[in-house]
């Protein structure tokens, strides 16, 4: 285990998550990327909460408060 993962920092890239959320966010692909399968499926079924849920996720990714499945923050760009 790397030091960053041990300190609660996700090994996933914020850049990749932001790009996925921006282009295919209504399908929840960014949530599948960070391991949140259940909410990814929910976003597919609701078209990203009619876009609202997707917009909130995108903003959270940009400001650095979005977390992966293990509650680790996506920090690395």
For each residue, the residues with C-beta under 8 A, 3 or more apart:
1: 5 6
2: 5 6 11
3: 6 7
4: 7 9 11 75 76
5: 1 2 9 10 11 72
6: 1 2 3
7: 3 4
8: 71 72 73
9: 4 5 72 73 75 76
10: 5 34 67 68 70 72 73 74 75 76
11: 2 4 5 76
12: 16 17 33 34 68 74 76
13: 16 17 74 76 77
14: 17 18 61 64 66 74 75 76 77
15: 18 19 77
16: 12 13 19 20 33
17: 12 13 14 20 21 30 33 34 61 66 74
18: 14 15 21 22 30 58 61 62
19: 15 16 22 23
20: 16 17 23 24 25 29 30 33
21: 17 18 24 25 29 30 54 57 58 61
22: 18 19 25 58
23: 19 20
24: 20 21 27 29 30
25: 20 21 22 28 29 30 43 48 54 55 57 58
26: 43 47 48 51 54
27: 24 43 44 48
28: 25 31 32 39 40 41 42 43 44 48 54
29: 20 21 24 25 32 33 40
30: 17 18 20 21 24 25 33 34 57 61
31: 28 34 36 37 39 40 43 57
32: 28 29 35 36 37 40
33: 12 16 17 20 29 30
34: 10 12 17 30 31 66 67 68 69 74
35: 32 68 69 70
36: 31 32 39 40 68 69
37: 31 32 40 41
38: 41 42
39: 28 31 36 42 43
40: 28 29 31 32 36 37 43 44
41: 28 37 38 44 45
42: 28 38 39 45 46
43: 25 26 27 28 31 39 40 46 47 48 49 53 54
44: 27 28 40 41 47
45: 41 42
46: 42 43 49 50 53
47: 26 43 44 50 51
48: 25 26 27 28 43 51 52 53 54
49: 43 46 52 53 54
50: 46 47 53
51: 26 47 48 54 55
52: 48 49 55 56
53: 43 46 48 49 50 56 57
54: 21 25 26 28 43 48 49 51 57 58
55: 25 51 52 58 59
56: 52 53 59 60
57: 21 25 30 31 53 54 60 61 66
58: 18 21 22 25 54 55 61 62
59: 55 56 62 63
60: 56 57 63 65 66
61: 14 17 18 21 30 57 58 64 66 74
62: 18 58 59
63: 59 60
64: 14 61 73 74 75
65: 60 73
66: 14 17 34 57 60 61 73 74
67: 10 34 71 72 73 74
68: 10 12 34 35 36 71 72 74
69: 34 35 36
70: 10 35
71: 8 67 68
72: 5 8 9 10 67 68
73: 8 9 10 64 65 66 67
74: 10 12 13 14 17 34 61 64 66 67 68
75: 4 9 10 14 64
76: 4 9 10 11 12 13 14
77: 13 14 15
